[in-house]
């Protein structure tokens, strides 16, 4: 099989390296879900990925390299997951949007917490702000399904960020009526 890959111009080592990087980034997100950004270490990620620490430091020499790559990977994954969701909201968009928020807070709580931890990590790193900002675009695309006004779409994303954060910390329950009222204010 390797011979066939090489003949077609595919470097098997590069493919395996990219696959290993992806596995290590997934393990990093698992550690962040469980322990937060503060819990990330080469050793903790190695344990989750079931690889040697040397394997991780080969791909990500410093923890900063690992966290930056995790943020970039998470932003790309979120963009892929949310792409096209704005056009798929259906006849009752407020209900669909509330379900999307509920999915993020209940079913994918750990992953959502990890994403926010990485998002806030970028607040301390000016060079990461563009990457962190990249995941606002798919959310803004969803917001455009509710308003044609670009400023109102950005405000809706900011308000939804607030609702998500408050729901994640347990300061409020998710309420479809709040989502509907928010959409009504921003129309």
C-alpha positions in Angstrom: 0.0 0.0 0.0 2.8 2.4 0.8 4.3 1.9 -2.6 1.0 2.9 -4.2 0.8 6.0 -2.0 4.3 7.0 -2.9 3.7 6.4 -6.7 0.7 8.7 -6.6 2.7 11.5 -4.9 1.4 10.9 -1.3 4.1 10.7 1.3 3.0 8.1 3.8 5.1 9.5 6.6 3.5 12.9 6.2 0.0 11.4 6.3 0.9 9.4 9.4 2.4 12.5 11.0 -0.7 14.6 10.3 -2.9 11.8 11.7 -0.7 11.7 14.8 -1.0 15.5 15.2 -4.8 15.3 14.9 -4.9 12.5 17.6 -2.7 14.6 19.9 -4.9 17.6 19.4 -8.0 15.5 20.2 -6.3 14.2 23.3 -5.4 17.8 24.3 -9.1 18.8 24.0 -10.0 15.8 26.1 -7.6 17.0 28.8 -9.0 20.5 28.6 -12.5 19.2 28.9 -11.6 17.3 32.0 -9.0 19.6 33.7 -9.1 22.9 31.9 -6.2 24.6 30.2 -4.3 24.6 33.5 -4.3 20.8 33.4 -2.6 20.5 30.1 0.9 19.0 30.2 2.8 16.9 27.8 2.5 14.0 30.3 -1.3 14.4 30.7 -1.9 14.5 26.9 0.5 11.5 26.4 -1.6 9.5 28.9 -4.9 10.3 27.1 -3.4 9.6 23.7 -1.5 6.5 24.9 1.8 7.7 23.4 5.1 8.6 24.8 5.9 12.2 25.9 8.6 12.2 23.3 5.9 11.7 20.6 4.1 14.8 21.7 7.2 17.0 22.1 8.3 15.9 18.6 5.1 17.5 17.2 4.6 20.2 19.8 7.9 21.1 21.5 6.3 23.5 24.0 3.0 23.6 25.8 2.3 26.9 24.1 2.8 25.2 20.7 0.3 22.5 21.8 -2.3 25.0 23.1 -2.0 27.3 20.0 -2.5 24.3 17.7 -5.5 23.1 19.9 -7.1 26.5 19.5 -6.6 26.6 15.8 -7.9 23.0 15.4 -11.0 23.8 17.6 -11.8 26.9 15.6 -11.6 24.9 12.4 -13.7 22.1 13.8 -16.4 24.5 15.0 -16.5 26.3 11.7 -17.0 23.0 9.9 -19.7 21.9 12.4 -21.7 25.1 12.2 -21.2 25.8 8.4 -24.6 26.1 6.8 -26.6 25.9 10.0 -28.1 29.4 9.5 -29.8 28.3 6.3 -31.1 25.1 8.0 -33.0 26.8 10.9 -36.5 26.0 9.5 -39.9 27.5 10.2 -39.3 28.1 13.9 -35.7 29.6 14.0 -35.9 30.7 17.6 -36.7 27.2 18.7 -33.9 25.8 16.5 -31.4 28.3 17.8 -32.4 27.4 21.4 -31.9 23.7 20.6 -28.4 24.5 19.2 -27.5 26.4 22.4 -28.9 23.5 24.5 -26.9 21.0 22.5 -23.7 23.1 23.3 -24.5 23.4 27.0 -26.0 20.0 27.7 -24.9 17.3 25.3 -21.5 18.9 24.4 -20.9 20.6 27.7 -17.3 19.4 28.1 -16.3 20.4 24.6 -18.0 23.8 24.9 -16.2 24.5 28.1 -12.9 23.5 26.4 -13.6 25.8 23.5 -14.3 28.7 25.8 -11.1 28.0 27.8 -9.1 28.2 24.6 -11.1 31.3 23.5 -10.1 33.0 26.7 -6.6 31.8 26.4 -6.4 33.8 23.2 -7.4 36.9 25.2 -3.9 36.8 26.8 -2.2 36.2 23.5 -2.6 39.0 20.9 -1.2 36.7 18.2 -4.1 34.3 18.7 -6.9 36.8 18.5 -7.4 36.3 14.8 -7.6 32.6 15.2 -10.1 32.9 18.1 -12.1 35.4 16.1 -12.3 33.0 13.2 -14.9 31.0 15.1 -17.2 34.0 15.3 -17.8 33.8 11.5 -19.9 30.6 11.5 -21.9 32.0 14.5 -22.4 35.3 12.6 -23.6 33.3 9.6 -26.3 31.7 11.8 -27.2 35.2 13.2 -27.7 36.5 9.6 -30.6 34.1 9.3 -32.4 36.4 11.8 -31.3 39.8 10.6 -29.9 41.4 7.5 -28.2 44.1 9.6 -24.5 43.2 10.1 -24.3 45.1 13.4 -27.3 43.3 14.8 -25.9 40.0 13.7 -22.7 40.7 15.6 -24.7 41.8 18.7 -26.7 38.6 18.5 -23.5 36.5 18.5 -22.2 38.5 21.5 -25.5 38.0 23.4 -25.5 34.3 22.6 -21.9 34.1 23.9 -23.2 35.6 27.1 -26.1 33.2 27.3 -23.9 30.2 26.7 -21.4 31.4 29.3 -24.1 32.0 31.9 -25.6 28.6 31.2 -22.2 26.9 31.4 -21.4 28.3 34.8 -24.9 27.5 36.1 -25.9 31.2 36.6 -29.1 30.6 34.6 -31.1 27.9 33.0 -31.4 27.8 29.2 -34.8 29.4 28.3 -36.3 29.3 24.8 -38.3 32.4 25.8 -35.1 34.4 26.4 -33.8 33.4 23.0 -37.1 34.4 21.4 -37.0 37.8 23.2 -33.4 38.4 22.2 -34.2 37.7 18.6 -37.2 40.0 18.8 -35.1 42.9 20.3 -32.5 42.5 17.5 -34.9 42.3 14.6 
